[in-house]
Amino acid sequence: METLNKTVLKSMTILKLFLEYEKLNLNQMIELTNLPKTSVYRMVSSLEVIGFLNKDDNGFYKLGLIFLQFGELVSERLDLRKIAFPILEKLRDEVDEAVNLSSKDGTESVYIEKLDTNHPVRLYTRIGRRSPLYVGACSRIILAYLTEKEQEKYLEETKLKSFCSGTITDKEELKKILVQSYKDGYTISHSELAEQTFEIAAPIFDHTGKVLASLSIAGAESRLLKDDMDFLISKVVAAGMEISCELGYKKEVSNSIK
């Protein structure tokens, strides 16, 4: 196994604090990381010199503008996001609800694109937001299309905790929902990550037939009528398939992952 650079790892620990906090001073960083004061001071000073952190007149640090450049490059180079964007726009306009594009990252899913609805009442989501694979439709549909071995490993290693009133915390119930979601080609969640919300998600496949990401429609329960469900399901499934085909997926390709 290669020897890892501990200084780089510790520096990343400091930078990751700014995923949650807009600004921090040295004492706050020391308290949050439990790293020695001298180490934090040395690393923060280095990060400031190379432009990863900026310090204001009050001694608070923020992420440097260089991250905007990196972020733009990542977005530009992410083919999935580029291909999906016009389809997301069309879907958003057709259903008049927020649409999200999510991708698997380890044991979580992460939003890589989001388009808001025009409704004044909106869900709080943002690009970069993460959720466990068992929570919410956009995450769970990815889990549903993993191999049986991958699912079993995930369920063995994951403790199901509640986030909201609708979060599924029983593993046997979750297994049944995963089987049904795989058969249906979509899944639905209600109040799993935020109260009084719904989400409908479909999978996105790559050219080999492997699940690559998910597409979802999300909104407030108060706007969801019973008659709307079939319409929304058909739209999100069709949009997911359209993106998949753009990525080289062939409908006749057997999705032999189970």
NULONU-970170 format. One line per 5 residues: number of its first residue (from 1); their letters; for each residue y, z, x of C-alpha. Coordinates in Angstrom, 1 decimal. Example, Ala and Ser with C-alpha at 12.3 -4.5 7.8 and 13.67 -1.06 7.14 Angstrom:
REM residues 2
1 = as = -4.5 7.8 12.3 ~ -1.1 7.1 13.7 .
//
This chain:
REM residues 258
1 = metln = 0.0 0.0 0.0 ~ 3.4 -0.9 1.3 ~ 5.8 1.9 2.3 ~ 8.7 2.1 -0.2 ~ 12.2 2.7 0.9 .
6 = ktvlk = 13.1 6.1 -0.5 ~ 16.8 5.7 -0.1 ~ 16.7 2.5 -2.2 ~ 14.6 4.2 -4.9 ~ 17.1 7.2 -5.0 .
11 = smtil = 20.0 4.8 -5.2 ~ 18.4 3.1 -8.2 ~ 18.0 6.5 -9.8 ~ 21.8 7.0 -9.6 ~ 22.5 3.5 -10.9 .
16 = klfle = 20.2 3.9 -13.9 ~ 22.3 6.9 -15.0 ~ 25.0 4.4 -16.0 ~ 22.6 2.8 -18.5 ~ 23.3 5.9 -20.6 .
21 = yekln = 26.7 7.2 -19.3 ~ 29.8 5.1 -19.1 ~ 31.3 7.2 -16.3 ~ 30.2 10.1 -14.1 ~ 31.7 12.2 -11.3 .
26 = lnqmi = 29.7 13.3 -8.2 ~ 28.8 16.8 -9.6 ~ 27.5 15.2 -12.8 ~ 25.3 12.8 -10.8 ~ 24.0 15.6 -8.7 .
31 = eltnl = 23.1 17.7 -11.8 ~ 21.5 14.8 -13.6 ~ 19.4 13.6 -10.6 ~ 18.6 17.0 -9.0 ~ 19.2 15.3 -5.6 .
36 = pktsv = 20.9 17.0 -2.7 ~ 24.7 16.8 -2.7 ~ 24.9 15.2 0.7 ~ 22.4 12.5 -0.3 ~ 24.2 11.7 -3.6 .
41 = yrmvs = 27.6 11.5 -1.8 ~ 26.2 9.2 0.9 ~ 24.5 6.9 -1.6 ~ 27.4 6.8 -4.0 ~ 29.8 6.0 -1.1 .
46 = slevi = 27.6 3.1 0.0 ~ 27.3 1.8 -3.6 ~ 31.0 1.9 -3.9 ~ 31.5 0.0 -0.7 ~ 29.2 -2.9 -1.8 .
51 = gflnk = 30.9 -3.0 -5.2 ~ 28.0 -1.6 -7.3 ~ 30.2 1.4 -8.3 ~ 34.0 1.7 -8.8 ~ 35.9 5.0 -8.6 .
56 = ddngf = 39.0 5.7 -10.7 ~ 41.9 8.0 -9.8 ~ 40.2 11.0 -11.5 ~ 37.1 10.8 -9.3 ~ 34.9 9.2 -12.0 .
61 = yklgl = 32.6 6.3 -11.2 ~ 31.7 3.3 -13.3 ~ 29.5 0.3 -12.7 ~ 31.2 -2.4 -10.6 ~ 32.2 -5.7 -12.1 .
66 = iflqf = 29.6 -7.4 -9.8 ~ 27.0 -6.4 -12.4 ~ 28.7 -8.9 -14.8 ~ 27.9 -11.6 -12.3 ~ 24.3 -10.5 -12.0 .
71 = gelvs = 24.0 -10.2 -15.8 ~ 25.3 -13.7 -16.4 ~ 22.9 -15.1 -13.9 ~ 20.0 -13.3 -15.5 ~ 21.0 -14.6 -18.9 .
76 = erldl = 21.5 -18.2 -17.6 ~ 18.2 -18.2 -15.9 ~ 16.2 -16.7 -18.8 ~ 14.7 -19.9 -20.4 ~ 13.4 -18.0 -23.4 .
81 = rkiaf = 16.9 -16.8 -24.3 ~ 18.4 -20.3 -23.8 ~ 15.7 -22.0 -25.9 ~ 15.8 -19.4 -28.7 ~ 19.5 -19.1 -29.1 .
86 = pilek = 20.2 -22.0 -31.4 ~ 17.2 -21.1 -33.5 ~ 18.4 -17.5 -33.8 ~ 21.8 -18.8 -34.9 ~ 20.2 -20.9 -37.6 .
91 = lrdev = 18.0 -18.1 -38.8 ~ 20.9 -15.6 -38.9 ~ 23.0 -18.0 -41.0 ~ 20.1 -18.7 -43.4 ~ 19.2 -15.0 -44.0 .
96 = deavn = 22.6 -13.4 -43.5 ~ 21.1 -10.5 -41.6 ~ 20.9 -9.5 -38.0 ~ 18.3 -11.3 -35.9 ~ 16.9 -10.0 -32.6 .
101 = lsskd = 14.9 -11.4 -29.7 ~ 12.7 -8.9 -27.9 ~ 10.5 -9.1 -24.8 ~ 7.7 -6.8 -23.5 ~ 8.6 -4.7 -20.4 .
106 = gtesv = 5.7 -2.4 -19.5 ~ 5.0 -0.1 -22.4 ~ 8.3 -0.9 -24.1 ~ 10.0 -3.8 -25.7 ~ 13.6 -4.6 -24.8 .
111 = yiekl = 16.2 -6.6 -26.8 ~ 17.2 -9.7 -24.8 ~ 19.3 -11.3 -27.5 ~ 20.9 -10.2 -30.7 ~ 23.1 -11.9 -33.3 .
116 = dtnhp = 24.9 -9.7 -35.9 ~ 25.2 -10.3 -39.6 ~ 28.5 -10.7 -41.3 ~ 27.9 -7.7 -43.5 ~ 30.3 -4.8 -42.9 .
121 = vrlyt = 27.4 -2.4 -42.7 ~ 25.4 -3.2 -39.6 ~ 22.5 -1.7 -37.6 ~ 23.3 -0.2 -34.2 ~ 21.4 -2.3 -31.7 .
126 = rigrr = 22.4 -3.8 -28.4 ~ 21.0 -6.1 -25.8 ~ 19.1 -4.0 -23.3 ~ 18.0 -1.4 -25.9 ~ 14.4 -0.4 -25.5 .
131 = splyv = 11.7 1.0 -27.9 ~ 8.0 2.0 -27.4 ~ 5.7 -0.8 -28.4 ~ 4.4 1.1 -31.4 ~ 7.8 1.7 -33.0 .
136 = gacsr = 9.5 -0.9 -35.1 ~ 8.4 -4.4 -36.2 ~ 9.9 -6.2 -33.2 ~ 7.9 -4.1 -30.8 ~ 4.7 -3.6 -32.8 .
141 = iilay = 4.1 -7.3 -33.4 ~ 3.9 -7.8 -29.6 ~ 1.4 -4.9 -29.4 ~ -0.6 -6.5 -32.2 ~ -1.1 -9.7 -30.2 .
146 = lteke = -2.1 -8.0 -26.9 ~ -5.8 -8.1 -25.9 ~ -8.1 -5.4 -27.3 ~ -8.4 -4.0 -23.8 ~ -4.6 -3.8 -23.4 .
151 = qekyl = -4.2 -2.2 -26.8 ~ -6.9 0.3 -26.2 ~ -5.4 1.3 -22.9 ~ -2.0 1.6 -24.5 ~ -3.2 3.8 -27.3 .
156 = eetkl = -5.2 6.0 -25.0 ~ -2.2 6.6 -22.7 ~ 0.6 6.8 -25.3 ~ 1.5 9.9 -27.4 ~ 2.9 8.8 -30.7 .
161 = ksfcs = 6.1 10.7 -31.4 ~ 8.4 10.4 -34.4 ~ 11.8 8.8 -34.2 ~ 12.6 8.6 -37.9 ~ 11.0 9.2 -41.2 .
166 = gtitd = 9.0 6.0 -41.2 ~ 7.7 6.2 -37.6 ~ 3.9 5.7 -37.5 ~ 2.4 8.7 -35.6 ~ -1.2 8.5 -36.6 .
171 = keelk = -3.3 6.3 -34.3 ~ -5.9 5.3 -36.8 ~ -3.2 4.2 -39.2 ~ -1.5 2.3 -36.4 ~ -4.8 0.5 -35.4 .
176 = kilvq = -5.2 -0.7 -39.0 ~ -1.6 -2.0 -39.1 ~ -2.1 -3.8 -35.8 ~ -5.2 -5.5 -37.1 ~ -3.5 -6.6 -40.3 .
181 = sykdg = -0.3 -7.7 -38.5 ~ -2.5 -9.9 -36.2 ~ -4.1 -11.5 -39.3 ~ -0.9 -12.0 -41.2 ~ 1.2 -13.3 -38.3 .
186 = ytish = 4.0 -10.9 -38.9 ~ 4.7 -7.2 -39.4 ~ 7.2 -5.1 -41.3 ~ 8.8 -1.7 -40.6 ~ 10.9 0.7 -42.7 .
191 = selae = 13.0 3.5 -41.2 ~ 11.1 3.6 -37.9 ~ 14.0 3.6 -35.4 ~ 16.9 4.2 -37.8 ~ 16.9 5.6 -41.3 .
196 = qtfei = 17.2 3.4 -44.3 ~ 16.6 0.2 -42.4 ~ 14.0 -2.6 -42.5 ~ 12.7 -5.1 -39.9 ~ 10.4 -8.1 -40.2 .
201 = aapif = 9.1 -9.6 -37.0 ~ 6.9 -12.5 -35.9 ~ 5.4 -13.2 -32.4 ~ 6.5 -15.9 -30.0 ~ 3.9 -17.5 -27.8 .
206 = dhtgk = 4.0 -19.3 -24.5 ~ 2.2 -22.6 -23.7 ~ -1.1 -20.8 -23.1 ~ -1.1 -19.1 -26.5 ~ -0.3 -15.7 -25.0 .
211 = vlasl = 2.3 -13.5 -26.8 ~ 5.5 -13.7 -24.9 ~ 8.1 -12.0 -27.1 ~ 9.1 -11.4 -30.7 ~ 11.7 -12.4 -33.2 .
216 = siaga = 12.9 -10.1 -36.0 ~ 15.2 -9.9 -38.9 ~ 16.7 -6.5 -39.5 ~ 19.1 -4.9 -42.0 ~ 19.9 -2.1 -44.3 .
221 = esrll = 17.3 -1.2 -47.0 ~ 20.0 -1.1 -49.6 ~ 20.4 -4.9 -49.2 ~ 16.7 -5.7 -49.4 ~ 15.4 -6.8 -52.8 .
226 = kddmd = 11.7 -7.2 -53.6 ~ 12.2 -10.9 -54.2 ~ 13.7 -11.3 -50.8 ~ 10.7 -10.3 -48.8 ~ 8.6 -13.5 -49.1 .
231 = flisk = 11.7 -15.6 -48.2 ~ 12.5 -13.5 -45.1 ~ 8.9 -13.4 -44.0 ~ 8.6 -17.2 -44.2 ~ 11.9 -17.7 -42.3 .
236 = vvaag = 11.1 -15.4 -39.4 ~ 7.5 -16.7 -39.0 ~ 8.8 -20.3 -39.0 ~ 11.5 -19.5 -36.5 ~ 9.1 -17.7 -34.2 .
241 = meisc = 6.7 -20.7 -34.3 ~ 9.6 -23.1 -33.7 ~ 10.6 -21.2 -30.5 ~ 6.9 -21.0 -29.5 ~ 6.6 -24.8 -29.8 .
246 = elgyk = 9.8 -25.3 -27.8 ~ 8.1 -23.2 -25.0 ~ 5.1 -25.6 -25.0 ~ 2.8 -23.7 -27.5 ~ 0.5 -26.0 -29.4 .
251 = kevsn = -0.5 -24.9 -32.9 ~ -4.1 -26.1 -32.3 ~ -4.4 -24.0 -29.2 ~ -6.8 -21.1 -30.0 ~ -5.2 -17.7 -29.6 .
256 = sik = -8.4 -16.3 -28.2 ~ -7.1 -13.0 -27.0 ~ -9.1 -10.7 -29.4 .
//
